[in-house]
Amino acid sequence: MQRTFSYRRQEILQEPMITEVRNRWPALFEIGEVNLEFMRITTVPLISKFIGQLDKYTDALMKVFRHKGGCAGQKIRTIMALTAKNEDINTRRDCILRCLSVYLNEDIETLVKEYVDTESVEAESLIAQTTMGIYVIRAEGAGPEEEPSDVGVVLEGVEVLQNLPSVTLGCVMLFGLIYALNLNYPKDLKCTFEAFQKILMELDTTKLSPKVQGLKIKMLQ
């Protein structure tokens, strides 16, 4: 994959269908290879950088979130209440990312879709209609604080990654695939993904949108 990187980038910049890319470069849709491809493009390690920065800024983000008022503040408090029921680090990270999106007046639920494992046929049909997203499969009766049965990434109706342990890793992989496949950020989550890029990954930090700039300033206060 390292030796064919330049040739592959030429193909991808022509914007082929995801199914074509997967048929041509199946290894690109593996966790380790997404990480390596991202590093080839940016020279930054994807997973360790994203998760490390998220953990580093968790306390600062929670401090900012606590001062958010209105409906957004109430929704943030509801999300963070899940961490009191489950102290698992993945649950905590998932909640922080969801709250980050809410704080920026966006809704990560437009990207993350949850399904019950007993409704697999309906879930498969809806996933096949998804242009870009993360799916979460939960056991019937399981609460949002419980570990999901499966998490995956969908592009153009294709399940390109499966069996991920958390929504956080799903977000990390989707972010990496956006770079690897030269895709645009989801329209309804531009600020959320800008925060991923410019605050967590520290890429292209010279120009921030007002929302992300305001968040960054409050985090450092």
C-alpha angles and dihedrals in degrees: 000000000000092000093048096045097106093047092047093050090054089055095045093050086062086066101235122184115277091242089057092050092048092050092049098040110021093162089063089073096063123100095241094047094048087055092049094045091052089052091050089055100040105014086232123115107241109207101035093044096047096044093040093052092044091054091043093054098037095101092046091048093049089051090053092045092053090062094052111111136192126037092328091055092050091050091049091052091050091051094046091050086072090069089063089060095047125027093191111134092228091055090050093050092047091052093049091053092048091049091048089057093047091048089055089052092251131113120231087193087079085067102033114062122187126209136180117241092231090063097057096140093054091044093052090050093051093044090053088058094051117109095192128353154110120253126205122198116200131184114255109275094014116139125231090254092060124092111268122238091230141355123194145166123242127198122178090347093306121120096226096171130027141175095037114162099227148011088247092062088044089057091046092051093046090050090051093047091051087060095040093050098035094241130158123249115260107277095230093048104044094126093046092053091042087057089050090051103039104029105029101029095029093221122150093354098165096089122039130174115247093256095051092041090053091050092049092050092051091048090057096047 
